[in-house]
């Protein structure tokens, strides 16, 4: 089966042209269409996004609940 990706609706974002529509065709029929609303080039990213979350520590009360229901939640 032939799969074709079609890029269209190019717009400029940060001195580069990007396709704002990406279509995927299977056997000549459009199967998927992705429409991009906004592209930000070299924008600031908050370092907090990359901070690992703290691990979840189960308390004794939660362990007791697991035993009461046979370990099923």
PyMOL commands that set and color helices and strands:
alter all, ss='L'
color gray80, all
select helices_A, chain A and resi 47-50+60-68
alter helices_A, ss='H'
color red, helices_A
select strands_A, chain A and resi 3-13+16-26+29-35
alter strands_A, ss='S'
color yellow, strands_A
deselect
rebuild
show_as cartoon
